[in-house]
Amino acid sequence: MRYKFFLIVLMAIATLTAPGAAADEATDTIFNPKIVFTGMPKKYEIAGIKVSGVENYEDYIIIGYSGLSVGQVIDIPGDDISNAAKRFWHQGLFSKVQIKVDKICGDKAWLEFVLRQQPRISQLNYLGMKKGERDDIEQRLGLVKGNQITPNIADRAKQIILKYYDGKGFKNADVQINQKEDLSNENEVIVDIVVNKHEKVKVHKIYIEGNEVMTDNAIQRAMKKTNEKGKITNLFRQKKFVPSDYEADKDLIIDKYNEKGYRDAKILSDSVVNYSDKAVDVYLKLYEGKKYYISSINWVGNTIYPTQVLNNILDIKPGDVYNQKLLTKRTTEDDDAVANLYMNNGYLFFQLVPIEKNIKGDSIDLDMRLYEGAQARINKVVINGNDRLYEKVVRRELRVRPGDLFSKADLMRSAREIAQTEHFDPEKMDIRPEPNEENGTVDILFNLTSKANDKVEFSMGWGQTGVIGKLGLTFNNFSIKNLFHPSTFKGLIPQGEGQTFNISAQTNAKYYQAYSVSFLDPWFGGKRPNSLSVSAYYSRQTGINSSYYNSTYTNYYNNYYNNYYNSGYGSDYYQNSIQNAYDPNKYLQMAGVTVGYGKRLKWPDDYFTLSAELTYQWYNLKNWEYLYYMNNGVSNAIVLGLTLARNSIDNPIFTRRGSTFTLSLNVTPPANLFGHKNWKALSEANTTESKKEMYRWIEYWKLKFKARTYTPLINPDGQYTLVLMTRADFGLLGSWNKYLKSPFETFYVGGDGMSGSYTTATETIALRGYDNGVFTPYGSDGYAYTRFCMELHFPFMLQTSSTIYGLAFVEGGNAWTSVGNMQPFTIKRSAGLGVRIILPMVGLMGIDWAYGFDKVYGTKGGSHFHFVLGQEF
């Protein structure tokens, strides 16, 4: 019996492990089962997931996109599979999505995700657009080589491009985004973005209905950028139709009505209708309403300043027209607005809300509701982006310091002072207060962008006179105290203190050499804005041999007609003439040393500076026939210079607002202090020896005045602003003794204002549209001049690497041979156009075309081109 039991057990084990059992199990596993999606769903546990068709993604990332996971129980068929497919499509990464059931065994299922990636961009071509437009569009699209391209991305790109051109007035622009397979790269495409801009759509006519108070022209003038084409009054205004500009212009119409007291004015309806493929008509229907007046102004909540003080600042009285624009300006926008009275005294959390309390007929009662809040003190002043200067050099320019009461005026002045240093890009300054009302403090953040402002001038060549060239180095961030401490150098030179060091040398071989060196410390001593300057220079200029002038024409004639074909006119003639031209017995030597000291004043305001300079000048002339009053001898001068200046411009690179005024007086001691002489007899003798004696010590007084103003005409707070610059200058040169008219420091007037070869002992004054020096020819030296100018400036590029702006100008001026003959408003006129380019290492460059309208000594000014390098007119 026992043996029979063991036999039964062994037979059972053999049966379970027999090949037939494996066959039964195999029949339970179904590969690639057919799923009938209309059939009844059945629950399965996901036993495995396989991913195929994508090589750039890890499997776990793809599985994560699906929302499915191993061990999850799902219905097959059912929503779980459908939702997983939708999730893949929503990613936008795949052009093919298929979820297959690989096999089923019992209640377990193995899934496979079969995917195909969207193609990637192998090449991106922009067709039918300018380079600047392409750069703008590339930045907006963000498409680069290697990115995937999907239908959604292509549609989005098309809409962005259409919107871009719509904003430029190309309302009918057509955009096509074409894809073609790149046969050299698998699953990559070449994308062509093709733009046909067509012509700009302009405004044909603006029809206005319902206006009685304002004329059609007045309403159209209120619209800044939606203007009818063909009108002479719109010559310099935008004529293209841009929807966003049109919407803004509708608001401007209402603002204009509000400005005139019509607070109920509104646009009842408007429409834009195609007039043609190139133009549209605009229809506006207005409701003007009635004109309102202010019946009373009541201040509520003011405890710091009495009502009368606030009324005086507001400067709006009962009975005035209810001008909402003026009310906004006087409460918040103007420099002397009510808000700034509080903000400049620490009340950073101040709020002012005008409320229309009662409206009776055409009268409005205004409640000026104030929340004064507590005064805020500055907690921290943080400077970011400074990698050029020692931080103390930046902080000494600031008017905001930890512990001080907050002042908006001090914050704006700090921004202006930082811009004036020219070490940071004024267009990229981000200065922001971060208030904390809970503890009554504010942090001030100065986010700055450093820019290089050192300058290098270098030119070198070989001419018929020998080596010709110039080398000039200007370091605007010098540190003289670190000069002998190389370990502190930033680069090859000591930097960080904001001092200026300049050295230059110029040569035209034997004919001309000049050397100069200067140093300026704007904060001498480091505690107060008192400047110290030291400079020295030396130059030598050699004249032309008289025999050169006498023989030039004869040599030219003989060589041209007798030897041109045989003897090589182009080499021997010029070489011999140049050698004969140089005359070492004709020269002018000049040298000078100057020490100056300046101080910032507090009265009338702290935009004023007063500076004084003491200069010694030495002149040595031999047969120098280019000066009228003196040709031989040695002259000396001790000059005291006093300058009162005011500078309130906002930006030294591209100025938008502010002004500069300079009044300077240079005086020498009277020559009598160095010995009494019979000046009249020496003057009448008019000999070489008498002139040597007369001008041993130079005496003169020189008075100059220069003024400039800058006024933004459009978009005053924007970056791209049309600016009106006005200028008025005059200069007078006289002497203490009527017989001692100074041969030096005269005015050389006319032309581009850049020093010419023979004007070393004079001051050059530009007057565009005329030849250089035409107003002060030889024998008619300038001892007085005036100049007036109006210029329009508009920027084309305002970047750290370069600034470019255009200008148009009208100008007038004149020069006289004595102060007594001066007639300041008898001027010679000119007008023209120009462009200025400012580069960090080069400085200012420019070119102007000007036309002179008047005659000078019988010759009309006419058309001239003038070049500018390293200076302004």
Helices and strands as residue ranges (DSSP letters): H 2-16, H 19-28, E 29-31, E 42-52, H 59-66, E 73-76, H 79-91, E 94-105, E 108-117, E 120-127, H 131-141, H 151-166, E 174-181, E 188-196, E 202-209, H 216-222, G 232-234, H 243-259, E 266-276, E 279-287, E 293-300, H 307-314, H 324-328, I 329-333, H 338-343, E 351-360, E 363-371, E 377-384, H 391-395, H 408-421, G 426-428, E 430-436, E 441-447, E 455-463, E 466-478, G 480-482, G 486-488, E 499-508, E 512-521, E 530-544, H 546-558, I 559-568, H 569-581, E 582-600, E 608-622, E 633-647, E 658-667, G 671-674, H 679-685, H 688-694, E 701-712, E 723-734, E 746-749, E 762-765, E 784-798, E 803-816, G 819-821, E 828-839, E 843-856, E 859-869
